[in-house]
């Protein structure tokens, strides 16, 4: 579904992403992890059109999308959530999701947008009451709203940016189950950026690890979690970090980082 080759992004003299290549198969959940500043968000921003790549290729469904504006990329079937939800506070929950559907699907049909909003809200477990206010949502509710907005755009590929941030252990597991449900019931392929490694490792099919803008490891969660390079740059080299890696791979505490 997605083929990325030789992706580079420079900001002046700083190289944020350096020659990163990877593929994502249809129906897969790919986990994207790495320390802060490793280039994860920059890759998401290039995939979604926020930043044009300095060089490299991004082919989605066989078509080149690198450098296209966000509205064209989302209309082609690439949706995304954001790490920090910023809903329109003057709009209701339903209106926020319908607005995403109205522009995201490219049809500019209010009726279709409202239908998409109802389906998306039902999928994530938020009420479809059209008068419900955004102000009543807590951290978990705002994360669900982000997912609903992305789903309403009708994506084939979902870029999920830290869907567990700010959640407690129960909410983390619920959010992870939600991503599985989106993949299973809607057939949406997912790339998931996350810092909560224990939960991610139990959900994804494959993991790709970045460090200083470069890909240092890629493969099955069990293999990546025991890769010495990953332990060194992502978790540290002490015994506690090594144990945390093994616990994450085996389905340990979801708060393992």
C-alpha positions in Angstrom: 0.0 0.0 0.0 2.8 2.5 1.0 6.3 2.5 -0.4 8.8 5.0 1.0 12.2 5.2 -0.5 15.2 7.4 0.4 13.2 9.9 2.4 15.2 12.9 3.5 14.1 16.1 5.4 16.5 19.0 6.1 15.8 22.1 8.0 18.6 24.4 7.1 21.8 22.6 8.1 19.9 20.1 10.3 18.9 16.7 8.9 15.8 15.5 10.7 15.3 12.4 8.5 18.1 10.8 6.6 17.6 8.3 3.8 14.7 6.3 5.4 13.0 3.6 3.4 10.2 1.2 4.3 7.0 -0.4 3.1 3.6 -1.0 4.6 1.3 -3.8 3.4 -2.4 -3.5 3.2 -4.1 -4.5 6.5 -0.9 -4.2 8.5 -0.3 -2.3 11.7 3.3 -0.9 11.7 4.7 0.5 14.9 7.1 3.5 14.6 9.2 4.1 17.7 12.3 5.9 18.7 13.6 8.5 21.3 12.5 12.0 21.3 13.9 13.9 18.3 14.4 10.7 16.3 12.3 11.9 13.3 9.0 10.1 13.9 6.8 13.2 13.7 8.8 14.6 10.8 8.0 11.4 8.8 4.3 11.7 9.7 4.4 15.3 8.6 5.9 14.3 5.3 3.5 11.4 4.8 0.5 13.7 5.5 1.7 16.7 3.4 2.5 19.1 6.2 6.2 19.1 5.2 7.5 18.4 1.7 10.4 16.0 1.6 13.9 17.4 0.8 14.3 14.3 -1.4 12.9 10.8 -1.7 9.8 9.1 -2.8 6.4 8.4 -1.1 4.1 6.2 -3.2 0.7 5.4 -1.9 -1.4 2.9 -3.8 1.2 3.1 -6.6 0.9 6.9 -7.0 3.5 9.5 -5.9 2.3 11.7 -3.1 5.5 13.3 -1.9 5.2 17.1 -1.8 1.4 17.1 -2.4 -0.6 19.5 -0.2 -2.4 17.9 2.8 -5.9 18.2 1.3 -4.9 16.2 -1.8 -3.2 13.5 0.4 -6.2 13.2 2.7 -8.5 13.0 -0.3 -6.4 10.2 -1.7 -7.0 8.1 1.5 -4.3 9.0 4.1 -5.8 10.2 7.4 -4.0 11.1 10.6 -4.6 11.9 14.2 -2.5 14.4 16.2 -0.6 13.8 19.5 -2.3 16.9 21.1 -6.0 17.1 20.2 -7.2 20.5 19.2 -10.9 20.3 18.5 -13.0 23.3 17.5 -14.4 24.2 20.9 -17.3 26.2 19.4 -18.5 23.2 17.5 -20.2 20.1 19.0 -18.6 16.7 19.0 -20.7 15.7 16.1 -19.9 18.8 14.1 -16.2 18.4 14.6 -16.3 14.9 13.1 -18.7 15.9 10.3 -16.4 18.7 9.4 -13.5 16.3 9.0 -15.7 14.1 6.9 -16.9 17.0 4.7 -13.4 18.1 3.7 -11.5 14.8 4.2 -13.5 12.7 1.7 -13.4 15.4 -0.9 -17.1 14.9 -1.8 -18.2 18.1 -0.1 -21.6 16.5 0.6 -23.1 17.4 3.9 -25.3 14.3 4.0 -22.4 12.0 3.3 -20.3 13.9 5.9 -23.0 13.4 8.6 -23.3 9.7 7.8 -19.6 9.3 8.0 -19.6 11.2 11.4 -22.3 8.9 12.8 -20.4 5.8 11.7 -17.1 7.1 13.1 -18.5 8.1 16.5 -20.2 4.7 16.8 -16.9 3.0 16.0 -14.9 4.8 18.7 -17.7 4.7 21.3 -18.6 8.3 21.5 -22.2 9.5 21.7 -23.8 10.6 18.4 -26.0 13.2 20.2 -25.6 16.2 17.9 -25.8 18.6 20.7 -23.1 17.1 22.9 -20.3 19.5 23.8 -16.5 18.9 23.3 -16.0 20.5 26.8 -17.4 17.4 28.5 -14.6 15.2 27.1 -11.6 14.1 29.2 -8.3 12.9 27.9 -9.6 9.6 26.7 -12.6 11.2 25.1 -10.5 13.7 23.2 -8.3 10.8 21.9 -11.4 9.1 20.7 -12.6 12.3 19.0 -9.2 12.5 17.2 -9.8 8.9 15.9 -13.4 9.6 14.9 -12.3 12.7 12.9 -9.6 10.7 11.1 -12.0 7.8 10.4 -14.7 10.2 9.0 -12.3 11.2 6.3 -12.5 7.7 4.8 -8.9 6.7 5.1 -7.3 3.6 3.6 -4.2 4.3 5.7 -4.3 5.9 9.2 -1.4 7.6 10.8 -2.0 7.4 14.5 0.2 9.8 16.5 0.6 8.8 20.1 -2.9 7.6 20.8 -2.0 6.6 24.4 -0.5 9.9 25.6 -2.2 11.1 28.9 -4.2 8.0 29.4 -4.2 5.6 32.4 -3.5 1.9 32.1 -7.1 0.9 31.5 -7.6 3.7 28.9 -4.4 2.6 27.2 -5.6 -0.9 26.7 -8.9 0.4 25.5 -7.2 2.7 22.9 -5.0 -0.2 21.7 -8.1 -2.4 21.3 -9.7 0.4 19.4 -6.9 0.5 16.8 -7.2 -3.3 16.4 -10.9 -2.9 15.9 -10.4 -0.1 13.3 -8.0 -2.4 11.4 -10.3 -5.5 11.6 -13.7 -4.0 11.1 -12.9 -1.2 8.7 -9.9 -2.7 6.9 -7.8 0.4 7.6 -4.0 0.0 7.5 -2.3 1.7 10.4 1.1 3.3 11.1 1.3 3.9 14.9 3.8 6.2 16.5 3.9 5.6 20.2 6.2 6.0 23.3 4.3 3.4 25.5 6.2 0.5 24.2 4.6 -2.3 26.2 1.2 -1.8 24.7 2.4 -1.1 21.2 4.5 -4.3 21.0 1.3 -6.4 21.7 -0.7 -4.8 18.9 1.6 -4.2 15.9 2.6 -6.7 13.2 6.0 -5.1 12.7 8.1 -2.4 14.3 10.5 0.2 12.8 12.9 2.0 15.1 14.4 5.4 14.3 17.4 7.2 16.0 18.7 10.6 14.9 16.6 10.5 11.8 17.9 7.1 10.6 16.3 3.7 10.6 18.3 1.4 12.9 16.0 -1.7 13.2 12.9 -3.2 11.6 11.1 -6.5 12.0 8.8 -8.5 14.3 8.3 -7.0 17.8 10.0 -10.0 19.5 13.1 -9.5 17.3 13.3 -5.7 17.5 12.8 -5.6 21.3 16.0 -7.7 21.7 18.1 -5.8 19.1 21.1 -4.5 21.0 21.0 -1.2 18.9 17.4 -0.6 20.1 18.2 -1.4 23.7 21.2 1.0 23.6 19.6 4.0 21.9 16.0 3.7 22.9 16.1 2.1 26.4 19.6 2.5 27.6 22.2 -0.2 28.3 21.5 -0.9 32.0 20.0 -4.1 33.2 16.6 -2.5 34.0 16.3 -1.3 30.4 17.1 -4.7 29.1 14.4 -6.3 31.4 11.9 -3.6 30.3 12.5 -4.5 26.6 11.9 -8.2 27.3 8.8 -7.4 29.3 7.5 -5.2 26.5 8.0 -8.0 23.9 6.3 -10.5 26.1 3.3 -8.3 26.8 4.4 -6.8 30.1 3.3 -3.6 31.8 1.8 -1.1 29.3 3.6 1.7 31.0 7.0 0.3 30.2 8.9 2.9 28.2 
